[in-house]
Amino acid sequence: MVLPGGITLFATVCNTTPNMAPWSLWIAKGENEYLVDLADLLRKENDVGLTGLAYHKGKIYLAVQTGLNPRILVFDRHLECIETISHPEFADIHSLYIANGVLLVVSTGNQSVIAVDLKDHGATTLFRTEHKIHANSVIRDTIGLLVCCQSPKHMFSTAQQGGVIDAANQRVVIDGLGYPHSLEPSGNKFIVLDSSGGRVIRFDRGGIVQQQALTGFLRGAAAGAGCLFVAGSVSRIISRKHPQPMSARASWEALSERVCIHELDEKTLALRRTHFPLVAGFEIYELLVLEGHDTVDSPAGRLLVPNQYAMSRAFYEAAKNASAGRQ
């Protein structure tokens, strides 16, 4: 793959096999792509990948997808972990979003959005509901809090499917999306992905403004250098609750579909090209673009050049071992 000049593109991978979880952060620049070795930070027995991804003032924030010890790892530009953020209310962390020095954490396990001050790590719950809406991403602007979720009908009887809700004004902004995801700012508007419907949508509080059809299960979006990158993943065969592939064949078939990253024109949403990254999993969760001086310079020991054949073999062995353990 070849990226536009001057940008660094990051991707987190969720729902990967336990043996590949330590390499669930992917980085690309120009013609080069790497996996970041996090084996010293991710525990194979509990951690199954990474979800939320954010950047602020030279620091990269990564949410760990885990059955135990939910936490956020903070890295400097050398990709060294400099701190860990945890909180008793963190549960099944999904997306991260930073605004005005505050980190918004979507704690999907308890249907809440928690604001963490980046200076003292003090935490405040901004949103919480007992309704099973499966909140997954959030944006906070001058008007209020927008929450992307899968089942707003549990909160609002008029809602039909997945969408975006205005938490402050208690109303549905966008409805009728299939497993929507990756809520992002876009100037004075917003981007959201209709994941199973195969659409990237630009909208405001009045409704849809633009949309573009794409291939794959869409999850992960980021803009930079006049481009909008949208990830398209393959059929889900594993998850945090079911962390092993059902069979070696299912694992192999999923690999043959290939994960992709669509590159669109940021203004028109016209598709420019589709990239095929060598990520260590079946499902990209989030993307991040850094431009200009906001880049990374990591020691060689952290970066691995992905090998397609070795990765395919590792996925196959994970599925085979899981299958053998069930017999």
C-alpha positions as CSV (number, residue, x, y, z in Angstrom):
1,M,0.0,0.0,0.0
2,V,1.1,3.6,-0.6
3,L,-0.2,6.4,1.5
4,P,-0.3,10.1,0.6
5,G,2.8,12.0,1.7
6,G,3.1,13.6,5.0
7,I,0.7,11.4,7.0
8,T,1.1,8.6,9.4
9,L,-1.9,6.2,9.7
10,F,-2.6,4.1,12.7
11,A,-5.1,1.3,13.1
12,T,-6.2,-0.7,16.2
13,V,-7.3,-4.3,15.8
14,C,-10.0,-5.9,18.0
15,N,-11.3,-9.4,18.3
16,T,-8.0,-11.0,17.3
17,T,-6.7,-14.4,18.4
18,P,-4.9,-14.4,21.8
19,N,-1.5,-15.2,20.2
20,M,-1.8,-12.2,17.9
21,A,-3.2,-9.6,20.4
22,P,0.3,-8.2,21.2
23,W,0.5,-6.9,17.6
24,S,-2.9,-5.3,17.4
25,L,-1.5,-1.8,16.8
26,W,-0.6,-1.2,13.1
27,I,1.2,1.9,11.7
28,A,1.9,2.9,8.1
29,K,3.7,5.8,6.4
30,G,4.4,6.2,2.7
31,E,5.1,2.7,1.4
32,N,6.0,1.2,4.8
33,E,3.8,-0.6,7.3
34,Y,4.6,-2.0,10.7
35,L,3.1,-3.9,13.6
36,V,4.0,-2.5,17.1
37,D,5.2,-5.1,19.5
38,L,3.2,-4.7,22.7
39,A,4.0,-8.1,24.1
40,D,5.3,-6.5,27.3
41,L,2.0,-4.7,27.8
42,L,-0.8,-7.0,26.6
43,R,-1.5,-10.2,28.4
44,K,-2.3,-13.1,26.2
45,E,-4.6,-14.8,28.7
46,N,-6.9,-11.8,29.1
47,D,-6.4,-9.2,26.4
48,V,-7.8,-9.7,22.9
49,G,-6.8,-6.6,21.1
50,L,-7.2,-2.8,21.1
51,T,-10.2,-0.6,20.5
52,G,-10.2,3.2,21.2
53,L,-7.4,5.3,19.7
54,A,-6.8,9.0,20.2
55,Y,-4.0,11.6,20.1
56,H,-3.3,14.7,22.1
57,K,-0.2,16.9,22.4
58,G,2.3,14.3,21.5
59,K,0.6,11.4,23.3
60,I,-1.2,8.4,21.9
61,Y,-4.1,6.8,23.9
62,L,-5.0,3.2,23.3
63,A,-7.9,1.3,24.9
64,V,-7.2,-2.3,25.7
65,Q,-10.0,-4.8,24.8
66,T,-10.0,-7.2,27.7
67,G,-12.1,-9.4,29.9
68,L,-10.2,-8.2,33.0
69,N,-8.4,-5.0,34.0
70,P,-9.9,-2.5,31.5
71,R,-7.4,0.3,31.0
72,I,-6.0,2.9,28.6
73,L,-2.3,2.8,27.7
74,V,-0.6,6.2,27.0
75,F,2.4,6.3,24.7
76,D,4.8,9.0,23.7
77,R,6.0,9.6,20.2
78,H,8.7,6.9,20.6
79,L,5.9,4.4,21.2
80,E,7.0,3.9,24.8
81,C,4.2,3.5,27.4
82,I,4.5,6.4,29.8
83,E,1.4,5.9,31.9
84,T,-1.8,3.8,32.3
85,I,-5.2,5.2,33.0
86,S,-7.7,3.0,34.8
87,H,-10.9,3.6,36.7
88,P,-13.4,1.4,38.7
89,E,-16.2,2.4,36.2
90,F,-14.3,1.3,33.1
91,A,-15.9,-1.8,31.6
92,D,-15.5,-3.1,28.0
93,I,-14.0,0.2,26.8
94,H,-14.8,1.0,23.2
95,S,-14.0,4.4,21.6
96,L,-12.0,7.4,23.0
97,Y,-12.4,11.1,22.1
98,I,-10.4,14.1,23.4
99,A,-11.8,17.6,23.6
100,N,-10.5,20.6,25.6
101,G,-8.0,18.5,27.6
102,V,-10.6,15.9,28.6
103,L,-10.6,12.3,27.5
104,L,-14.1,10.9,26.9
105,V,-14.2,7.1,27.4
106,V,-17.1,5.1,26.1
107,S,-17.5,2.4,28.8
108,T,-19.8,0.1,26.8
109,G,-19.9,-2.5,29.6
110,N,-22.0,-0.2,31.8
111,Q,-23.6,2.0,29.1
112,S,-21.7,5.1,30.1
113,V,-19.5,7.9,28.9
114,I,-16.8,8.9,31.4
115,A,-14.8,12.2,31.2
116,V,-11.2,11.9,32.4
117,D,-9.2,15.0,33.0
118,L,-5.8,14.5,31.3
119,K,-3.9,16.4,34.0
120,D,-5.0,14.8,37.2
121,H,-7.1,11.8,35.9
122,G,-10.1,12.9,37.8
123,A,-13.2,11.3,36.4
124,T,-16.8,12.4,35.9
125,T,-19.7,10.4,34.4
126,L,-21.3,12.4,31.6
127,F,-23.8,9.9,30.4
128,R,-25.2,6.6,31.7
129,T,-28.3,4.6,31.0
130,E,-29.8,1.3,32.0
131,H,-31.2,0.8,28.6
132,K,-29.3,-1.7,26.4
133,I,-28.3,0.6,23.6
134,H,-24.7,-0.6,23.2
135,A,-23.0,2.8,23.1
136,N,-19.8,2.7,21.2
137,S,-18.5,6.2,20.3
138,V,-19.1,9.8,21.3
139,I,-18.5,13.4,20.4
140,R,-18.8,16.4,22.6
141,D,-19.3,19.9,21.0
142,T,-20.6,23.3,22.1
143,I,-24.2,22.0,22.0
144,G,-23.8,18.8,23.9
145,L,-23.0,15.1,23.7
146,L,-23.7,12.9,20.7
147,V,-23.6,9.2,21.3
148,C,-23.5,6.5,18.6
149,C,-25.3,3.3,19.6
150,Q,-26.8,0.2,18.1
151,S,-30.3,0.1,19.6
152,P,-31.7,3.6,20.5
153,K,-35.2,2.1,20.3
154,H,-34.6,1.0,23.9
155,M,-34.5,4.6,24.9
156,F,-36.8,6.2,22.3
157,S,-39.9,4.3,21.1
158,T,-39.8,6.0,17.7
159,A,-36.3,4.8,16.8
160,Q,-36.1,1.8,14.5
161,Q,-32.5,0.7,14.3
162,G,-29.0,1.9,15.1
163,G,-28.1,5.5,15.1
164,V,-26.9,8.6,16.9
165,I,-28.6,10.2,19.9
166,D,-28.3,13.7,21.3
167,A,-27.9,12.9,25.0
168,A,-28.4,16.4,26.3
169,N,-31.6,17.1,24.3
170,Q,-32.9,13.5,24.6
171,R,-33.6,12.9,20.9
172,V,-32.5,10.7,18.0
173,V,-30.4,12.6,15.4
174,I,-29.8,9.7,13.0
175,D,-31.7,6.5,12.8
176,G,-31.9,3.4,10.5
177,L,-28.2,2.4,10.6
178,G,-26.9,-1.1,10.9
179,Y,-24.5,-1.5,13.8
180,P,-23.3,2.2,13.4
181,H,-19.8,3.1,14.6
182,S,-16.9,5.5,14.5
183,L,-18.5,8.9,15.2
184,E,-16.0,11.6,14.1
185,P,-16.1,15.4,13.8
186,S,-16.0,16.8,10.3
187,G,-15.8,20.6,10.4
188,N,-19.2,21.8,11.6
189,K,-20.7,18.4,10.8
190,F,-20.0,14.8,11.8
191,I,-19.1,11.4,10.2
192,V,-20.6,8.1,11.2
193,L,-20.3,4.7,9.7
194,D,-23.3,2.5,8.8
195,S,-21.3,-0.6,9.5
196,S,-23.4,-3.4,8.2
197,G,-25.2,-1.1,5.7
198,G,-21.9,-0.3,4.0
199,R,-22.2,3.5,4.1
200,V,-20.1,6.4,5.3
201,I,-22.4,9.2,6.3
202,R,-21.8,12.9,6.9
203,F,-24.6,14.6,8.9
204,D,-25.5,17.4,11.2
205,R,-28.2,17.7,13.8
206,G,-30.7,18.2,11.0
207,G,-30.0,14.8,9.4
208,I,-27.9,13.3,6.6
209,V,-25.9,15.7,4.3
210,Q,-23.8,13.3,2.3
211,Q,-23.2,9.5,2.0
212,Q,-21.1,7.1,0.1
213,A,-21.4,3.3,-0.3
214,L,-18.3,1.2,0.5
215,T,-17.5,-2.5,0.8
216,G,-16.9,-4.4,4.0
217,F,-18.1,-4.2,7.6
218,L,-17.2,-0.6,8.2
219,R,-15.5,0.3,11.4
220,G,-12.8,2.9,11.9
221,A,-12.6,6.4,10.3
222,A,-10.1,9.2,10.4
223,A,-9.4,12.3,8.2
224,G,-6.2,14.1,7.2
225,A,-4.4,15.6,4.2
226,G,-7.7,16.1,2.4
227,C,-8.5,12.4,2.8
228,L,-11.0,10.4,4.8
229,F,-9.9,6.9,5.6
230,V,-12.5,4.3,6.4
231,A,-11.7,0.7,7.4
232,G,-13.7,-2.3,6.0
233,S,-13.3,-5.5,7.9
234,V,-14.4,-9.1,7.3
235,S,-17.0,-11.3,8.8
236,R,-16.7,-11.6,12.5
237,I,-15.7,-15.0,13.7
238,I,-14.4,-14.2,17.1
239,S,-15.2,-11.6,19.8
240,R,-14.2,-10.7,23.3
241,K,-16.9,-12.9,24.7
242,H,-16.0,-15.7,22.4
243,P,-12.2,-15.3,22.0
244,Q,-11.5,-18.4,20.0
245,P,-12.3,-19.0,16.3
246,M,-15.0,-21.7,15.9
247,S,-12.8,-23.6,13.4
248,A,-9.6,-23.5,11.5
249,R,-11.6,-23.3,8.3
250,A,-13.6,-20.3,9.5
251,S,-10.3,-18.6,10.4
252,W,-8.8,-19.3,7.0
253,E,-11.9,-18.2,5.1
254,A,-11.9,-14.9,7.0
255,L,-8.3,-14.3,6.1
256,S,-9.1,-14.8,2.4
257,E,-11.6,-11.9,2.5
258,R,-8.9,-9.4,3.6
259,V,-9.3,-6.3,5.7
260,C,-9.1,-3.1,3.7
261,I,-8.8,0.7,4.2
262,H,-10.7,2.9,1.8
263,E,-9.2,6.3,0.9
264,L,-11.9,8.9,0.1
265,D,-11.8,12.5,-0.9
266,E,-12.6,14.2,2.4
267,K,-15.0,16.8,0.9
268,T,-16.9,14.8,-1.7
269,L,-16.6,11.3,-0.1
270,A,-15.6,10.0,-3.6
271,L,-13.6,6.8,-3.4
272,R,-10.0,7.4,-4.5
273,R,-8.4,4.0,-3.8
274,T,-8.6,1.0,-1.5
275,H,-5.6,-0.3,0.5
276,F,-5.0,-3.8,1.8
277,P,-3.0,-3.5,5.1
278,L,-1.3,-6.5,6.8
279,V,-3.0,-6.2,10.2
280,A,-2.8,-8.9,12.9
281,G,-6.5,-9.6,13.0
282,F,-9.9,-9.8,11.2
283,E,-11.3,-6.5,12.4
284,I,-10.0,-3.0,12.5
285,Y,-11.6,-1.0,15.3
286,E,-10.4,2.5,14.9
287,L,-8.1,4.6,12.7
288,L,-6.0,7.7,13.5
289,V,-4.2,10.1,11.1
290,L,-1.2,12.2,12.2
291,E,0.1,14.9,9.9
292,G,3.4,16.9,9.7
293,H,5.4,17.1,12.9
294,D,2.8,15.0,14.7
295,T,4.4,11.7,13.9
296,V,6.2,8.8,15.7
297,D,9.9,7.8,15.8
298,S,10.1,4.4,17.5
299,P,13.1,2.4,18.4
300,A,13.5,-0.6,16.0
301,G,12.7,-3.0,18.8
302,R,9.1,-1.9,18.9
303,L,8.4,-2.1,15.2
304,L,8.0,-5.4,13.2
305,V,7.6,-5.6,9.5
306,P,4.4,-7.8,8.9
307,N,4.9,-11.1,7.1
308,Q,1.7,-12.3,5.4
309,Y,2.7,-16.0,5.5
310,A,3.8,-16.0,9.1
311,M,0.6,-14.2,10.2
312,S,-1.6,-16.6,8.2
313,R,0.1,-19.5,9.9
314,A,-0.3,-18.0,13.3
315,F,-4.1,-17.5,12.8
316,Y,-4.4,-21.0,11.5
317,E,-2.6,-22.5,14.4
318,A,-4.7,-20.5,16.9
319,A,-7.9,-21.8,15.3
320,K,-6.5,-25.4,15.1
321,N,-5.5,-25.4,18.8
322,A,-8.9,-24.0,19.8
323,S,-10.7,-26.7,17.8
324,A,-8.5,-29.4,19.3
325,G,-9.3,-28.2,22.8
326,R,-13.0,-28.6,22.3
327,Q,-12.8,-32.2,21.2
